[in-house]
Amino acid sequence: MEKRELVCVACPLGCGITVTLGDNGEVLDVTGNTCKRGDAYARSECTAPTRSLTTTVRVEGGKDYVVPVKSAAPIPKNAMFDCMKVINETSVKAPVKIGDIIIKDILGTGVDIIATNNAE
């Protein structure tokens, strides 16, 4: 049995959460959370952690050299570095508009990388 201490980021309260894991990684108990979101966050963080990805992509032929982008949904934490390799090899032609899909279904995650600003 293993215990993990987390600070919840699901809401502004920042509860200290203790997660008890079984021998094969299953969540046995979650304590310290004050809302249901904390329980869900702790379970996800201990079994299949995800993160939002924000960065920039190169722009060709425009006034701006880069455009800010983000993942449309959280990406598995263990895929972050591989996703960044793909993004760093990507460039788009101007113009780019907010919400444009820059990379569809990055690395088969089902998550699109989208522009968060315009690039003329």
N, C-alpha and C positions, 0 to 999 in steps of 0.2 A: 504494500500500500504506500502511496505517495501523497503528500499534501503540497499544493501550490498556493502561494499568496499572490493575489492580483489586485490592482486598483481598477475599478470599473470605469469605462469611458462611455457607457451607453447613455448617460445623462449627466447633468452638471454636478450631481452630488458627490461623485468620486468615491463610492463606497469601497472599503477594504473587504475583499472577498477571499474566502478560503475554499479551495476545491480539493476534495478527496478523490483520488484516482485509484482504481483497482489495479491488479498486477498486469492486466493486458490493456491498460489505458482507458478503460471505460470510466465515466464519471459516476461516482457513488453518491456524492453529497456536495451541495453548494450551500455555504452559509455566509452571512454578513451582508448580503444584498438587501436593499429596502424596496426593490420593485421587481416585477417580472422580467424587465429588460436586463437587469443585472444577472439573473439566473441564466437567461439565454446567452448573454455575452460570455459569461464564464464557461459555459459548456462548449460553445463554439471555439473560444480561445484555447481551450485545452485539447480539443479533438481535431479541429480543422480551422486554424487561424487564417483570417483574411485581412487584407489591408487595401485602402484606397490608394491609387497611384496617381501622382501629379508630377508633371515634368514639362519639357518643351520638345517640339519637333522642328527641324529645319524647314525653312520656307525658301523656295527658289523663285526668282523672277518677281519679287515684290519689294515693297518699301521696307518691310520688316524681315529680319533674318530668321526669327523663330516665332512660333505661335505656342501659347500655353495649351496643354492638353491634360485630360484626366481620364481615369477609368470610369465608365458609366455605372459600374457597380464594383464592390470589393473583389479583389483577385486573391487567389490562394497565396499565402505568405511565401511558400516555398517556390513559387513561380516568379517572384518579383525580379530577381536578377536576370532571368531569361527574358522576361518581358522588356526590361530595360535594354537588353542587347538588340532586340527587334526594333524598339523605338529609336534607339541611337543610330540604326542603319536606315531609318526612314526619312524621307523628305517629301514635301508636298509642294505643288505649284500654287502660286498666288492666283486669284484671291481665295482666302479661307474665311468662312463665316462661323460664328458661334453655333455650336451644335453639329457641325459637319463631322461625319465619321471619318477619322483619319486612318485607323486600322480596325477592320471588322474582325470580331471574334479572335482576339490576339491569342496565339498559341493554343487554340481550341478550348479556351476557358469559357466561351460563351459571352465574354465581356468585350464591348467595343471601347476603343480609345477615341475620345471626342474632343474637338476644339472648344476651349473655354473663352476665346476672344476672337476678334476679327483680325485678319492680316491682309492688307491690301497690296 
